[in-house]
Protein backbone atom coordinates (compact mmCIF):
# COMPACT_ATOMS: atom_id res chain seq x y z
CA UNK A 1 0.00 0.00 0.00
CA UNK A 2 1.31 3.41 -0.95
CA UNK A 3 2.21 5.79 1.86
CA UNK A 4 2.66 9.50 1.48
CA UNK A 5 2.60 11.47 -1.72
CA UNK A 6 4.86 13.38 -4.03
CA UNK A 7 4.73 15.91 -6.81
CA UNK A 8 7.17 17.66 -9.09
CA UNK A 9 7.21 21.05 -10.75
CA UNK A 10 9.21 23.68 -12.58
CA UNK A 11 9.97 27.24 -11.53
CA UNK A 12 9.46 29.59 -14.52
CA UNK A 13 9.69 26.93 -17.24
CA UNK A 14 11.42 28.17 -20.38
CA UNK A 15 9.71 25.85 -22.87
CA UNK A 16 6.21 24.43 -22.54
CA UNK A 17 7.25 21.18 -24.26
CA UNK A 18 9.23 20.31 -21.12
CA UNK A 19 6.03 20.39 -19.06
CA UNK A 20 4.43 17.78 -21.30
CA UNK A 21 7.46 15.51 -21.11
CA UNK A 22 7.70 15.87 -17.33
CA UNK A 23 3.95 15.25 -17.00
CA UNK A 24 4.30 12.00 -18.94
CA UNK A 25 7.18 10.86 -16.71
CA UNK A 26 5.22 11.84 -13.60
CA UNK A 27 2.36 9.64 -14.79
CA UNK A 28 4.71 6.71 -15.50
CA UNK A 29 6.29 6.91 -12.03
CA UNK A 30 3.04 7.46 -10.09
CA UNK A 31 3.51 11.07 -9.00
CA UNK A 32 0.41 12.56 -7.40
CA UNK A 33 0.60 15.97 -9.09
CA UNK A 34 2.78 18.33 -11.06
CA UNK A 35 2.94 22.11 -10.97
CA UNK A 36 4.42 25.20 -12.52
CA UNK A 37 5.34 28.49 -10.93
CA UNK A 38 5.24 31.46 -13.26
CA UNK A 39 3.92 30.04 -16.54
CA UNK A 40 0.79 28.44 -17.95
CA UNK A 41 0.67 25.03 -19.61
CA UNK A 42 -0.64 24.71 -23.16
CA UNK A 43 -1.41 21.19 -24.46
CA UNK A 44 1.77 19.60 -25.79
CA UNK A 45 2.44 16.86 -28.30
CA UNK A 46 5.04 15.48 -25.87
CA UNK A 47 2.23 14.38 -23.53
CA UNK A 48 1.41 11.30 -25.61
CA UNK A 49 -0.30 9.44 -22.76
CA UNK A 50 -2.71 12.32 -21.98
CA UNK A 51 -1.35 12.48 -18.45
CA UNK A 52 -3.56 15.50 -17.74
CA UNK A 53 -6.45 13.04 -17.41
CA UNK A 54 -4.69 11.22 -14.57
CA UNK A 55 -2.45 13.70 -12.73
CA UNK A 56 -3.51 17.24 -11.88
CA UNK A 57 -1.40 20.23 -12.88
CA UNK A 58 -1.36 23.10 -10.39
CA UNK A 59 -0.35 26.51 -11.76
CA UNK A 60 0.97 29.20 -9.43
CA UNK A 61 1.65 32.79 -10.39
CA UNK A 62 4.41 33.31 -7.82
CA UNK A 63 6.52 31.26 -5.41
CA UNK A 64 4.68 32.70 -2.38
CA UNK A 65 1.39 31.36 -3.79
CA UNK A 66 2.97 27.93 -4.14
CA UNK A 67 4.32 27.97 -0.55
CA UNK A 68 0.90 28.93 0.82
CA UNK A 69 -0.69 25.98 -1.03
CA UNK A 70 1.88 23.32 -0.08
CA UNK A 71 0.31 20.33 1.66
CA UNK A 72 0.75 20.09 5.42
CA UNK A 73 3.88 18.30 6.63
CA UNK A 74 5.46 18.06 3.19
CA UNK A 75 9.06 18.77 2.24
CA UNK A 76 10.24 21.01 -0.58
CA UNK A 77 13.31 19.61 -2.29
CA UNK A 78 15.07 21.79 -4.84
CA UNK A 79 16.90 20.16 -7.74
CA UNK A 80 19.79 22.45 -8.61
CA UNK A 81 23.51 22.54 -9.27
CA UNK A 82 24.56 24.51 -6.19
CA UNK A 83 27.40 24.59 -3.68
CA UNK A 84 25.41 22.99 -0.84
CA UNK A 85 23.54 20.44 -2.97
CA UNK A 86 23.48 16.84 -1.79
CA UNK A 87 24.34 14.07 -4.22
CA UNK A 88 21.24 12.27 -5.50
CA UNK A 89 23.01 8.90 -5.24
CA UNK A 90 22.98 9.13 -1.42
CA UNK A 91 19.67 10.94 -1.02
CA UNK A 92 16.81 9.33 0.90
CA UNK A 93 13.50 10.58 -0.45
CA UNK A 94 11.01 11.69 2.21
CA UNK A 95 7.56 10.13 2.31
CA UNK A 96 5.83 13.45 1.50
CA UNK A 97 8.02 15.28 -1.02
CA UNK A 98 7.60 18.12 -3.44
CA UNK A 99 10.42 18.46 -5.96
CA UNK A 100 11.15 21.82 -7.57
CA UNK A 101 13.24 22.16 -10.74
CA UNK A 102 14.48 25.40 -12.25
CA UNK A 103 14.40 26.37 -15.90
CA UNK A 104 17.57 25.57 -17.82
CA UNK A 105 18.47 29.22 -18.41
CA UNK A 106 18.02 30.68 -14.89
CA UNK A 107 17.59 27.83 -12.42
CA UNK A 108 16.07 28.39 -9.00
CA UNK A 109 16.83 31.74 -7.31
CA UNK A 110 19.22 31.61 -4.33
CA UNK A 111 16.60 33.05 -1.97
CA UNK A 112 14.40 30.02 -2.68
CA UNK A 113 17.27 27.55 -2.30
CA UNK A 114 18.11 28.91 1.17
CA UNK A 115 16.29 27.02 3.86
CA UNK A 116 15.33 24.07 1.66
CA UNK A 117 17.03 20.78 0.95
CA UNK A 118 18.84 20.90 -2.39
CA UNK A 119 19.99 17.88 -4.35
CA UNK A 120 21.78 17.54 -7.66
CA UNK A 121 22.16 14.82 -10.22
CA UNK A 122 25.82 13.83 -10.65
CA UNK A 123 27.15 14.80 -14.07
CA UNK A 124 30.47 14.36 -15.79
CA UNK A 125 30.21 17.59 -17.81
CA UNK A 126 29.84 21.13 -16.42
CA UNK A 127 26.56 21.90 -18.21
CA UNK A 128 22.96 21.69 -17.09
CA UNK A 129 20.68 19.06 -18.55
CA UNK A 130 17.21 19.48 -19.97
CA UNK A 131 14.73 20.18 -17.16
CA UNK A 132 12.31 17.43 -18.20
CA UNK A 133 15.17 14.92 -18.33
CA UNK A 134 16.40 16.02 -14.89
CA UNK A 135 12.88 15.68 -13.50
CA UNK A 136 12.49 12.24 -15.05
CA UNK A 137 15.74 11.12 -13.40
CA UNK A 138 14.50 12.33 -10.00
CA UNK A 139 11.19 10.50 -10.49
CA UNK A 140 13.00 7.31 -11.50
CA UNK A 141 15.41 7.58 -8.56
CA UNK A 142 12.51 7.89 -6.12
CA UNK A 143 10.73 4.97 -7.79
CA UNK A 144 13.73 2.61 -7.79
CA UNK A 145 14.68 3.42 -4.19
CA UNK A 146 11.14 2.70 -2.99
CA UNK A 147 10.44 -0.66 -4.64
C-alpha positions as CSV (number, residue, x, y, z in Angstrom):
1,X,0.0,0.0,0.0
2,X,1.3,3.4,-1.0
3,X,2.2,5.8,1.9
4,X,2.7,9.5,1.5
5,X,2.6,11.5,-1.7
6,X,4.9,13.4,-4.0
7,X,4.7,15.9,-6.8
8,X,7.2,17.7,-9.1
9,X,7.2,21.0,-10.8
10,X,9.2,23.7,-12.6
11,X,10.0,27.2,-11.5
12,X,9.5,29.6,-14.5
13,X,9.7,26.9,-17.2
14,X,11.4,28.2,-20.4
15,X,9.7,25.8,-22.9
16,X,6.2,24.4,-22.5
17,X,7.2,21.2,-24.3
18,X,9.2,20.3,-21.1
19,X,6.0,20.4,-19.1
20,X,4.4,17.8,-21.3
21,X,7.5,15.5,-21.1
22,X,7.7,15.9,-17.3
23,X,4.0,15.3,-17.0
24,X,4.3,12.0,-18.9
25,X,7.2,10.9,-16.7
26,X,5.2,11.8,-13.6
27,X,2.4,9.6,-14.8
28,X,4.7,6.7,-15.5
29,X,6.3,6.9,-12.0
30,X,3.0,7.5,-10.1
31,X,3.5,11.1,-9.0
32,X,0.4,12.6,-7.4
33,X,0.6,16.0,-9.1
34,X,2.8,18.3,-11.1
35,X,2.9,22.1,-11.0
36,X,4.4,25.2,-12.5
37,X,5.3,28.5,-10.9
38,X,5.2,31.5,-13.3
39,X,3.9,30.0,-16.5
40,X,0.8,28.4,-17.9
41,X,0.7,25.0,-19.6
42,X,-0.6,24.7,-23.2
43,X,-1.4,21.2,-24.5
44,X,1.8,19.6,-25.8
45,X,2.4,16.9,-28.3
46,X,5.0,15.5,-25.9
47,X,2.2,14.4,-23.5
48,X,1.4,11.3,-25.6
49,X,-0.3,9.4,-22.8
50,X,-2.7,12.3,-22.0
51,X,-1.3,12.5,-18.5
52,X,-3.6,15.5,-17.7
53,X,-6.5,13.0,-17.4
54,X,-4.7,11.2,-14.6
55,X,-2.4,13.7,-12.7
56,X,-3.5,17.2,-11.9
57,X,-1.4,20.2,-12.9
58,X,-1.4,23.1,-10.4
59,X,-0.3,26.5,-11.8
60,X,1.0,29.2,-9.4
61,X,1.6,32.8,-10.4
62,X,4.4,33.3,-7.8
63,X,6.5,31.3,-5.4
64,X,4.7,32.7,-2.4
65,X,1.4,31.4,-3.8
66,X,3.0,27.9,-4.1
67,X,4.3,28.0,-0.5
68,X,0.9,28.9,0.8
69,X,-0.7,26.0,-1.0
70,X,1.9,23.3,-0.1
71,X,0.3,20.3,1.7
72,X,0.7,20.1,5.4
73,X,3.9,18.3,6.6
74,X,5.5,18.1,3.2
75,X,9.1,18.8,2.2
76,X,10.2,21.0,-0.6
77,X,13.3,19.6,-2.3
78,X,15.1,21.8,-4.8
79,X,16.9,20.2,-7.7
80,X,19.8,22.4,-8.6
81,X,23.5,22.5,-9.3
82,X,24.6,24.5,-6.2
83,X,27.4,24.6,-3.7
84,X,25.4,23.0,-0.8
85,X,23.5,20.4,-3.0
86,X,23.5,16.8,-1.8
87,X,24.3,14.1,-4.2
88,X,21.2,12.3,-5.5
89,X,23.0,8.9,-5.2
90,X,23.0,9.1,-1.4
91,X,19.7,10.9,-1.0
92,X,16.8,9.3,0.9
93,X,13.5,10.6,-0.5
94,X,11.0,11.7,2.2
95,X,7.6,10.1,2.3
96,X,5.8,13.5,1.5
97,X,8.0,15.3,-1.0
98,X,7.6,18.1,-3.4
99,X,10.4,18.5,-6.0
100,X,11.1,21.8,-7.6
101,X,13.2,22.2,-10.7
102,X,14.5,25.4,-12.2
103,X,14.4,26.4,-15.9
104,X,17.6,25.6,-17.8
105,X,18.5,29.2,-18.4
106,X,18.0,30.7,-14.9
107,X,17.6,27.8,-12.4
108,X,16.1,28.4,-9.0
109,X,16.8,31.7,-7.3
110,X,19.2,31.6,-4.3
111,X,16.6,33.0,-2.0
112,X,14.4,30.0,-2.7
113,X,17.3,27.5,-2.3
114,X,18.1,28.9,1.2
115,X,16.3,27.0,3.9
116,X,15.3,24.1,1.7
117,X,17.0,20.8,0.9
118,X,18.8,20.9,-2.4
119,X,20.0,17.9,-4.4
120,X,21.8,17.5,-7.7
121,X,22.2,14.8,-10.2
122,X,25.8,13.8,-10.6
123,X,27.2,14.8,-14.1
124,X,30.5,14.4,-15.8
125,X,30.2,17.6,-17.8
126,X,29.8,21.1,-16.4
127,X,26.6,21.9,-18.2
128,X,23.0,21.7,-17.1
129,X,20.7,19.1,-18.6
130,X,17.2,19.5,-20.0
131,X,14.7,20.2,-17.2
132,X,12.3,17.4,-18.2
133,X,15.2,14.9,-18.3
134,X,16.4,16.0,-14.9
135,X,12.9,15.7,-13.5
136,X,12.5,12.2,-15.0
137,X,15.7,11.1,-13.4
138,X,14.5,12.3,-10.0
139,X,11.2,10.5,-10.5
140,X,13.0,7.3,-11.5
141,X,15.4,7.6,-8.6
142,X,12.5,7.9,-6.1
143,X,10.7,5.0,-7.8
144,X,13.7,2.6,-7.8
145,X,14.7,3.4,-4.2
146,X,11.1,2.7,-3.0
147,X,10.4,-0.7,-4.6
